[in-house]
Amino acid sequence: MRIVRAPDGSVAVDETGKRSGRGAYLCPTRECWQKALSGGLIDRALRVRMTDEAKTCLEGHAAGF
């Protein structure tokens, strides 16, 4: 799964893998997502400080695994 930081600074899941912006890839397992979100790995990979709203959105997506 690809996570992307758009040019406007927003962070979202890129379902198509074609959105423009800096991307990072995560395996589609709940454990992988929890580790990445809790450890700040996504922030570091995307070179951004995620908002609480963005983290909540990604956590919601991870709950679907």
C-alpha positions as CSV (number, residue, x, y, z in Angstrom):
1,M,0.0,0.0,0.0
2,R,1.3,3.5,-0.9
3,I,1.0,6.5,1.5
4,V,1.5,9.8,-0.2
5,R,2.3,13.3,1.0
6,A,0.7,15.6,-1.6
7,P,2.3,18.9,-2.7
8,D,-0.1,20.7,-0.3
9,G,1.3,18.8,2.7
10,S,-1.7,16.5,3.2
11,V,-1.1,12.8,3.8
12,A,-3.4,10.0,2.5
13,V,-3.6,6.5,1.3
14,D,-2.9,6.3,-2.5
15,E,-5.2,3.5,-3.7
16,T,-4.1,3.8,-7.3
17,G,-0.4,4.3,-6.7
18,K,-0.4,7.2,-9.2
19,R,-1.0,10.3,-7.1
20,S,1.7,12.9,-7.3
21,G,3.8,13.6,-4.2
22,R,6.3,11.9,-2.0
23,G,5.4,8.3,-1.3
24,A,6.1,5.5,1.1
25,Y,5.1,1.9,0.9
26,L,3.7,-0.3,3.7
27,C,2.8,-4.0,3.6
28,P,-1.0,-4.6,3.9
29,T,-1.0,-6.0,7.5
30,R,-2.3,-4.4,10.6
31,E,1.0,-5.0,12.5
32,C,3.0,-3.2,9.9
33,W,0.7,-0.2,9.9
34,Q,0.6,0.0,13.7
35,K,4.4,-0.1,13.9
36,A,4.8,2.6,11.3
37,L,2.2,4.9,12.9
38,S,3.3,4.6,16.5
39,G,7.0,4.8,15.7
40,G,6.9,7.9,13.5
41,L,8.2,6.0,10.6
42,I,5.7,7.4,8.2
43,D,6.6,11.0,9.3
44,R,10.2,10.3,8.6
45,A,9.7,8.6,5.3
46,L,7.4,11.3,4.0
47,R,9.4,14.1,5.6
48,V,6.3,15.6,7.2
49,R,4.9,16.0,10.7
50,M,1.4,14.4,10.4
51,T,-1.6,16.0,12.0
52,D,-3.7,14.1,14.4
53,E,-6.5,14.1,11.8
54,A,-4.2,12.4,9.2
55,K,-3.0,9.8,11.8
56,T,-6.6,9.0,12.7
57,C,-7.5,8.6,9.0
58,L,-4.6,6.2,8.4
59,E,-5.4,4.3,11.6
60,G,-9.0,3.9,10.3
61,H,-7.6,2.5,7.1
62,A,-5.4,0.1,8.9
63,A,-8.4,-1.2,11.0
64,G,-9.8,-2.6,7.7
65,F,-7.0,-5.2,7.5
